[in-house]
Amino acid sequence: MTDPARSTDDPRPGEQRVNCEELLGAGLVPPEPLIFERSTPGLCAVSLPGTDVPPVDPGQVIPRELLAAAPPPLPEIGELDLVRHYTRLAHRLFSVDGNFYPLGSCTMKYNPKINERAAAMPGFTALHPYQGEADVQGVLGLLYHLRVFLAEIAGLAEVTLQPCAGAHGEMTGVMIISAYHRSRGEDRPKVLTPDSAHGTNPATCAVCGRHTLTVASRTDGRVDLEDLRAKVDEHTAALMITNPNTTGLFDPQIRQIADILHANGALLYLDGANMNAILGIARPGDFGVDVMHYNTHKTFSTPHGCGGPGAGPVGVAEHLRQFLPGPQVIRRDDGTYAWAPPGPNSIGRVRSYHGQVGVLIRAYAYIRALGPDGLRNVSEKAVLAANYVAARLKHAFEMPFAPPYAHEFITVPGFREHGVTELDVAKRLIDHSIHPPTMSWPVTHCLMIEPTECESLAALDQFVDAMLAIADEAKNRPGLLHYAPLTMPVHRLDEVTAARKPDLRWRPADETGTKVEDVAPAEKRVNV
C-alpha cells in the first residue's frame, strides 16, 4: 500500500500495518477511467445528416496563423458509454440532496424544490433588466417586499438587494461605513475584528483601503471587552463581528459591545453568516448593529457551493440609509413599483443591473412559505439539532467551549496520542457517506459541525453513531484511519502537493504508441 502523505509534524507513533485484503473487501469502488481512456477511434455520440452546404477551404476564409495543423484530440465514444461515464461520476459527488452535510459556518441546508421551480418560471427567466417598469411590476413588487421582509427580520431601516454574495455584501457594508465617516469629515482607517472572525472580514477591509486589528476572545469564546476598550479609538471605523460567532456561541455582551463602539464614534457591523441561528428570535438592529449583510444562499434557500450562486443583501440603520447603493426599488403612493435613482450621498451602484434576482426569488419564496413563526422554528430546530449532537458526542470528543451552543459547535478529536488527527476523522466520515465537517478552523485541530434544521432525528443519530465508531477505531485501530477513505476510488491523497502543483492536463499516445499522461495512471490512482 502506498503510504499517505504525511506532514513533518505528524504525531503518529509506530505505524500499525493494515491488511490490504481487508481494505479490498471493504467495498472499494473501482477507479473510473478518464473519458480519453475510454476513447475508441471511429465512435461518435451523435449522428448528423450529411451537409448540403458546399465545402469551403478553411485557408481561404480563416487566416493561416489561426488554423491548427490537426483537429484537437477529442475523445471518440458512443452515446451510451458517454452517458454512463458522466452518470457514474455524478454519483460520486457529495451533495445536500444525497448526503448528510454538516459543514460548519456554511449552513448547507436542504433547499425546497418548489423554490427552484418558482425561480425557473418563464415569467422570471424571460425578463430583461432593461424592460420598462410597467412591464415588470410583478418582479419589482417581489423585490420590494423581499427587502421589506429582510429589513424587518434584521430590525433595520432599509435593505439593498444589489450585492451578489456574502463577501460582496461585506464590501458594500464597509463602503457604506467609510462614506458615513467621510460625511462627518473623519478619516477612520482602522477596523476591529474578533480573533474568531471569518477570513473574508480582513480581506474585505483590505479591498476597501482599511486595515484590521484583532480583538482577543476570552477563554469562554466571547469577546474580551477590556481588550476591545483598549483598541477602539478615534481612528476606529467599525468592529466586524459574527454573532453567533464561528465557535458556535452567541455573545450576550453584544449590546455592551455596540455601546463601547458608539461611544467612540465607531459603528458595529454584523457578518450575517450565522443568521440561521437567530431568525425570529433576535433582531440585530435591536442589539445595536448599524450595518449587516445576509447570506441568502445560506439562510434563505439557494443551493450553494463551488463559488455560487449567492446573494448578499445589506441592511442599515436609519442614519446610514442615505449611503445605500442605488437604484433602489420603491413603491409609489399609487401602489405601483419603480426604480429610484441613488441619492447624492449614495456609494453608487455595486452590481450590474439589479443583483442576483434568481437567488432573491428563491429567498422570497422561502420566507413567504414559512412566515414569521416558520422562520423562528427554523432557528429553534437548528439550535436544538446542534445541541443534541453535541450532547451525544461530548463523552467521546473534546468540547473546548461549554454549551449551550447556537446552530453549530466546535469539537476537537482528542486522539493525537494514538496518532490520529482531525484529518483522519474527516476522511473516515466519507466512508460513512457523510461529508466531512469544516476542519481546523477557527480552533486548531477542530471539527466545526453544523447539522441545520432540516435533518431528521434518524439522520442525526446516524451521524453520531458514525462519529462514535470512528472514535473507537481511533483508540483501537488507528492505522485504519490513516488510509481513509477506504471505499472511494482513491484513498488518501497528497493534498498539499495537489494544491501547490496542480496538473490536470492529458495528452494522447505518442508516436511509439505509449500513453502519455500528466495525471497518475489508473493503476496508481488506487493506493492498494
N, C-alpha and C positions, 0 to 999 in steps of 0.2 A: 504493500500500500504506500502510495506517495504521501509523505508527511505534509500536513497542512502548514500554511505559512505561520511563522511564529515571530513575535517581536522579541527583541533582545532582553526585555524586562519581564518576559513570560514567567509566572511563578511556578509552573508545573514541575514538580519534582518527580523523578523516576517514572518515566512514561510506561503505562500499562499496555501490554500488547493486546491488539484487538484481532479477533478471528475473522479473516476475510470471508470465509464461507458463511459465517453468521450474518455479516452485512449483506451478502448477496441474497440471503434468504429473507431479508427484511423488507422486500417489496421494491427493490431498486428499479427505477424507471429507466428503460434503455435510452441512450442518447439519441436525439433527433438529428439526423444528418442535415447539413446545410442544403438549401434549395439548389445550390450549384452542384452539390454531390449527388443529387437525385436526377440531374440533367441527363437526358438521353438524346443524342443528335437526331433530328428529324421529327420529334414530337412537338405538338403545339396545343395550347389550351383553347384556341379559338379556330373557327373555320369561317373564312370570309369568302364571299363570291369574287370571281375574277373582276378586275378593274376594267371599266370602259373608257378610261382616260388614256390618251396617247402617252407613251413613255417619253420621259424628258431626261436628258443628260444632266445630272446634278451639277457637273462642272460648268454648264452653260448659264446656270441661274444662281449659283452659290459660289462665292469667292473660293478659290482653291485652298487658301490657307485655313479655311473653316471646315473643310471636308476631312473626315477621318480616313485613314488608309484602309480600314476594315470595319465591319459592323461591330458594335460592342458585344462582348462575350456573355450575352444574357443566357440564363438557364432555359433549356428546352424541356418541357414537361407537359403531360396530359392534364386535362381539366380536373379529373377526379383526384389524381395524385396531388395536384396543386391545392385543392380544397382540403384534403385530408392533412396535408403538411401544416397549413396555417391553422386548421382546427385543433390539431394536437398542440401546437404552440400556444394557442389561445387558452386551452385547458390547463396549461401550466402557469398561467398568470394568477397571482393572488389579487382578490378584489373584495370589496364590501359585500357584493352580491353572492360571492362564493365562499368567503372565509370570515372567521372572526378576526377583527382588525383593530386591536387595542393600541393604536399608535398615539401615544400621549402628546398633547398640545396640538393635535391635528383634527380632533373630533371627526373621525371617519365614520359617520353615521349612515344608516340606510337612507336612501333618497326615494320617496314615494314616486312610483312610475307615473301617476296621474299628473304630477308636476312637469315631468318630461313631455307628456302628451300636450299639456297646456302650452308650454313654450314652443312646441313644434306646430301649433295651429297655423294654417296658411295666413290667417288674418294678421299674425305677428311676423312670420318669416318672410312674407312678400312685401313688407313695408320698406320704404326708402327713407333715410333720415332727412332728405330734403323735401319730402312731401309737405304740402301746405297743412297748417294747423287744423283747418276744417275737415281734412281727410283722415286725421289720426286722433280724433277726440277720444276714442276708446283707450288707446295705449297711453295717451297723455294723462287721462284720468287715472289709469292704473299706477303710473309712476308718481303722480301727485299723492295718491292715497298711500302708496308704499312709503314715501318719505315722511308722511304724517305719522304712519304707524311706527316707523323706526325712531322718530323723534319722541313719541310717547313712551316707547319701550325704554329709551335711554334717559328720559326725563330732561331732555334738552330742547332748545328753542327751535332749531331747524336742522335739516339734513341735506347734504348734496349727494346725488347718486352717481356723479361722474367717475370717481376713481375706480380703476379696473381690477384691483387686488388689494389685499391687506397692506402690503408694503407700499403700494401706491397711495393708499389711504393715509398711511403714516406720513409720507412725503407731503401730501396735501395738508395734513394737520400741522406739521411743523412749519410749512409755508404760511399758514394762517396765523400761527403764533408769532412768527417773525414779522408779518405785516402788522399785527396788533402792536408789538413793541415799537416798530418804526413809526407808527401813527402817533405814538406818545413821545417821540424824539429820543428813544432809548436804543442803545446797542447792547444787546444781551446775547453773547455768543455761546454761552455755556448751557448744556442740557444735562440734567442728572438722570441716571438710570440705576435701578437696584441691581445687585450682583446676580439676581435671578432673571434678568430681563431677556426678552427674545433678542437674538443676534441681529435682527433687522432694525432694532431701535438705534444702536450706534451707527449702523450703516446709513440709515435714513438721515441722521444728523449730519454725517459727513457729506452726503449728497447736497444737503441744504446749507452747507457752509457753517455748520455748528460743530462744536467739539463736545465730547461727553466726559463726564466724571462719574465714577461708580460710587453708589451709596451702599454701605455694608448692610447685611442682614444679621439679625440676632440668631442664636442657636436654635430658636424655635421656628425659623424660616421667615419671620416677619421683618419689616424694615426697622433698622436701628434709628430711632428718632433723634438720638443725640448726634449721630453721625450726619443725619440729614440737616439738622440745625447748624452744624459746623460748616457744611459745604454750600448751603444756599446763601446767596448774597445778591448785591445789586447787578451782578453780571449774569445771573441765572435767568434763563428764559422759561424753563419748564422742567418738570420731572415727568418722565415717561414710565408708567407703571402698568403692570398687568395684575388685575385683581378679580378673581382668584389668581394667585401667581403661578409660576411654572413648576413649583413644588407641590401644587395641588391644595394650597392653603388660602383661605380668604383672610385678608388682613383687616381686622376690625378697627385698626388705627387710621383708616383711610380718611376720615373726617379731620383728624388731627393733622395728618399729612397735608391735606388741602389747606388747612388754616395756616400752617407754617409757610407754605409757598405763597399764599395770597398776602400774608403779612409782609412779605419781601417783594411784592410786585410780580411774582412769577406765577405761571399757570400750571394746572395739572392736566396731563394728557393720559388717557386710558387706552392701552392696547386692548382692543376688544376681542382678542383671540379666544378668550375663555368665557365669553358671554353665555355659552351653553349651560353654565352652572348657576346663573342668577336671573334667567328670564322670568319676569313676573314676580320675582322675589325682592330684588333690589334694583333701583334705577341709579346709574352712575351720576346723573345730574344732581340727585338728591344728596349724594355724599361728597359733592364739591368738585366733580370733574368739569373742566371747561371745554375740552375737545376729546373726541374719541372716534375710533373707526370700528366698523363692523367687518367681520369676515363672513359675508352672506353664504359663501360656499361651504363654510363650516357649520354655521348656526342655523341657516335657513334653507337647507336642501338644494345643493347643487353638487353632483359628483365632482370630486377634485383629486388632483394628483398629477404627477408628471408635468407640472407647470401651469395647470389651468383646467378649465376656465375659472374665473373668480370675479368678485366684485367687492369693493371696499368702501361703501358709503361712509361719510364723515358727518358726525353731528357736532354742533357747537352750542354753547350757552348764548344768551341774548346779546352780551357785549361783543361777541365775535361774529354775529350774523352778517354784518356788512362786508366781511372779508371773504365770504364763501365764493368759490368759483362759479362762473355762470356760463351759459344761460341756465336759469332755474325754472322748472315747470311750476306754474301757478294756476290758481282757479280764480277766474274773474267774478265780478259781482253777479253776472247773469248766469253763472253756473258752468260756463264753458272754460276750456283749459287752453293755456298758451305758454310760450317760452318768454320769460322776462330776461332782457339783456343784463349783463353784470353791471353792478354799480361802480362808482368811481373808486372805491376802496377795495374792490374785489381783487383777488390774486390772479384773476383771469381763468381762461379755460385750462384744464389739466388733462383733458382727454378729447380725442376726436369725436365728433358727433355727441352722443348723449350717454356714454358709458356702456357697460355690458348689459344691454337690455334683455337678452335672453336669460341671463342669470337672474336679473331683477324680477322677471316674470315668475320664475320658479320661487323666489323668495316671497313674492306677493301671494302666490297660490298656497304656499306653506303656512303663512301667517293667517290668511283668511280661513283656511281649513281648520286650524287649531283654535283660533280665538284667544283671548286673554287667559282663560282658565287652562286651555290646552298648552299654551306656551309655558305656564308655570309648572304644569305637570311634566313637561319635557325636562326641566331642570331638576325637579324633585326626583324623578326616576333616574336621571343621570348621576345625581349625588348619591342616591340610595345604592345604585349598582356599584359605584366605585368603593363605597364604604363596605358593602357586603363582600366584595372580592378581597379587599384589604384585610378584613377581619378573618377570612378563611386562610389567608396566606401568612399572617403575622407570626405564626409559630415556626414556619419553615424558612422565611425570608426576613432579613433585617429591615426595619422601618425607621429611617433616620428622623422622621418627624411624627409627632403624635397626632392621632385623629382628634376631631372629625376632619375628613377631607372634603374637598369640593368634588368636581366631576372626574378627577384624576388623582393619582398618588404616586409617590416615589418609593421604590423598594431597591435594596442592594442585595444581590445574591452573596451570601456570606460563605462562599465555598473556596476561597482562594487558597486556604491551607490544603485543599485537596487538588489544587492546580486547575480549578475550574473558574472561568471568568464569566462576566456578563455576556460576552460574545458567544460563548459555548451554550449558554442557556437560550439566547435568542435564536441561534441556528438550530438548536434541537426542537424548538417550537414549530419550525417548518415541517418537521416530520409528523406533527400532530395536526397539520393543515391549518395552522394558526399563524397569522402574520406577526412577526416579532414586534414588541413594543419599541418606542423610542429608547435609544440606548446612550448611556454615558453623558447625559445632559438633563438637567442643569447640575446634577451632583455626580462626582466622579464614580465610575463603576456601577451606575444605577440603571434600572429599567423604569421608564415612566409609562404607567398603564392607565388607559382611558377607555372604559368599556362602552360608553354612551348609553342613552336611554333606550335604544332600540333592541338590545339583546334580551332574550328570554332568560328566565332563571336556569333552564337547562343548558343554554349556551354558556352562561357564566360558570356554572358548575363544571362543565366540560373543560373550560379554560383552566379553572383552579385545579382540577384533577391532573391535567397535563403538567402544570407547574409543579405540583407536589410530586408527581412521578419523576420529573427532571431533578428535583431536589434530592430524591432518593438515589437516583443514578449518580449525581454529583458526589455523594458520600461513599457509595458502594461500587460504582463502576465508572469512575471519572474518565478513563481512557476512551470510553464510548462517545462521550460528549465532544472530545477533541476533534472528531471526524465528522460530526453532524454538519449539515443534514445527511442522513443515510439513505433516504428514499427518493432523492432527486436525481436527475440525470448527471449532475456533478456534485461532488462533496465540497469540502472547504476549499475556497479559492484564495489566492494571494491578492486580497483586495487593495492593498497598498500599491503594489506594482501595477495592478489594473487601472487604478486611478491616476497614477503618475505617468504611466506609459501605455495609454490606450492604443490598441491596434486592432481595427475592425475591418481591415481590408481582406480581400480574397482575390487570388489570381488563378487562372486555369492552368492546365498542364502545359509544361514547356515542350520544346521540340523533341525531347527524348521520351515524352510520354509520362514523365514523372510529375505527379501532382505537386503544385507549389501553393502552400497556404501560409498566410500570415496570422492564422489563429491556430490553436492547438489542434492536432489531428484528432479524429474521432476517438481512437483508442486511448488517447491521453486525456480526453475530457472527463473520463470517469477514472477517479484515482484509486482503482482497485485492481 
